[in-house]
Every structure is written in C-alpha cells, then in structure tokens.
C-alpha cells in the first residue's frame, strides 16, 4: 500500500514537473523543474529496485548536467523578449515537427510487442544477498571488462584530442608566460613603512591628478590694474 502510494506521488510530481519544464517562460524555472523531475524519476527507480540507475540519475544528471545548465542560463545575458519575437513566425514549422514526432510515437506504441523470452527473464530470481549495483559491477568487470576498458580508452583519446585542438599554436596569439612573471633577479629588499606614512617614504610618489596638473588662474590686484 505504501509503495503504491509513493509510486503515484512520485509519478504525479514527475509529470507535473515535466510539463512545467516545457511551458515555463523563464529558463531558470525550467531548469529547476527539470531537477525536480530528475529527483522524482530517481524515486521511481528506487521503488523498482534499480538503485544504481537512481544513483546515476542524481549524481550525473542532477549534480552535473542540470546544475551546469542552470549556471549557464543564469550567467548568460539573454534577452528573452527578443527570443519570443519569432515564435509566431516559426510556429508552423514547430507544429509540423511535433506532428511528425507524434506519428512516430504512435507507430512505435501500436506495433510494440513483448519478446517471447521477456516473461521468463522477468521470472528469474535475483541472487540472494546481491544488490543491483553489485550485480551490474560483476557483469561490467568480469564478462565485459575488455569492452569497458576500451570505452574508457576511447573517451580518454577524445578528451586528449579536444585539449590538443583547443591549445594548438595560433600565430599572433598572446599567451601568458608564468615563468617570466614570477622570475626575479637579485634580492628583494623589505622596507618597514610607518603606519599611515604612505609610499612617499620609500621614494614612490603618486602622479598628480588632471585637476592638480592644470594651471590655476591667478588674480592680481595691484596698482597696475587687473591682470
């Protein structure tokens, strides 16, 4: 009873959050509703006994992707009024694309059938004392260890390639040389400056301001008249 009630609560909040992600006018609110939808989807995974998927959903999507989207949206200076100006102009194209996606979804749903061996796989009992995450770890690091390591190497090569393409030498680009900035020749003298004395004590004077450097007009009242 409690599990069924929790399922309906998580499912209702998930559907409402997904609707608000699409219909919200403020992108910041959309990202916040997306995070709420991810948390409720993780709750549904926990009810289904897939704690590994729930953990991945919270750590990867909520902790990295959704928060990254939130910071990018908040840091970018986006003129939302300008973005909404072309909505009516592109509405027919969006309606056509939406209709195509709806037809494809209906084709998938109407032609979808259970595989003959699906029910037998579902009825297989889980090993006693083995959690879902432990079972996945055994499969990944025993049966598919070489494929798993190959995927890691591919991602490593992709990361190195992105760094190399970003940091390639470009003519005319001014780069920072940290070694020259921190290099010192000779010794550094330490001077004890009295409190409130200023830099003039050690021979550094402040350059005059434009008001101070401008010559002042002098009025002279004497026997020769006004000059």
VENJOJO-V33661 format. One record per pair of residues at least 24 apart in sequence whose C-alpha atoms are under 10 Angstrom apart, sorted by the first residue. I is the first residue (numbers start at 0). J is the second residue. If there is no record, write none. Layout:
# VENJOJO-V33661
i=I j=J
i=I j=J
This chain:
# VENJOJO-V33661
i=2 j=43
i=2 j=46
i=2 j=47
i=3 j=46
i=5 j=42
i=5 j=43
i=5 j=46
i=6 j=39
i=6 j=42
i=6 j=43
i=6 j=44
i=6 j=46
i=6 j=47
i=7 j=43
i=8 j=39
i=8 j=42
i=8 j=43
i=9 j=36
i=9 j=38
i=9 j=39
i=9 j=40
i=9 j=41
i=9 j=42
i=9 j=43
i=9 j=46
i=10 j=36
i=10 j=39
i=10 j=40
i=10 j=42
i=10 j=43
i=11 j=39
i=12 j=36
i=12 j=38
i=12 j=39
i=12 j=40
i=13 j=37
i=13 j=38
i=13 j=39
i=13 j=40
i=13 j=41
i=13 j=42
i=13 j=43
i=14 j=39
i=14 j=40
i=24 j=79
i=24 j=83
i=25 j=72
i=25 j=79
i=26 j=68
i=26 j=69
i=26 j=72
i=26 j=73
i=26 j=77
i=26 j=79
i=27 j=68
i=27 j=69
i=27 j=70
i=27 j=71
i=27 j=72
i=27 j=73
i=28 j=69
i=29 j=69
i=30 j=61
i=30 j=65
i=30 j=66
i=30 j=67
i=30 j=68
i=30 j=69
i=30 j=70
i=30 j=72
i=31 j=61
i=31 j=65
i=31 j=66
i=31 j=68
i=31 j=69
i=33 j=60
i=33 j=61
i=33 j=65
i=33 j=69
i=34 j=60
i=34 j=61
i=34 j=62
i=34 j=64
i=34 j=65
i=34 j=66
i=34 j=69
i=35 j=61
i=36 j=61
i=37 j=61
i=37 j=65
i=48 j=130
i=48 j=131
i=49 j=130
i=49 j=131
i=49 j=132
i=50 j=130
i=50 j=131
i=50 j=132
i=51 j=130
i=51 j=131
i=51 j=132
i=51 j=133
i=51 j=134
i=51 j=135
i=51 j=136
i=52 j=131
i=52 j=132
i=54 j=132
